[in-house]
Amino acid sequence: MENLSSQENTPAMSYKEWALTIFLASLPFIGLILVLVWAFDSTTNIHKKNWAKGNLLIMVIAMILVFAFLFLFGGMALLAGLANN
């Protein structure tokens, strides 16, 4: 856990920095790599670090939901196709 005094002295990010951060994170493969770096790098701004960790959590939840949806409905379609033969 980081020192509280270092967190208090962290400057807030400007709207330009946030816009660039969100734009870069939205790029397909580069964005994932950057979000991982921002989430676990010790020199990253604490606000960006927390945002990146939250973004990773949302990505993991979304992937779990997508795979569960594909497994459920893909499996049902496969079974329906086998039943028709």
Order of alpha helices (4+ residues) and beta strands (2+ residues): alpha-alpha-alpha-alpha
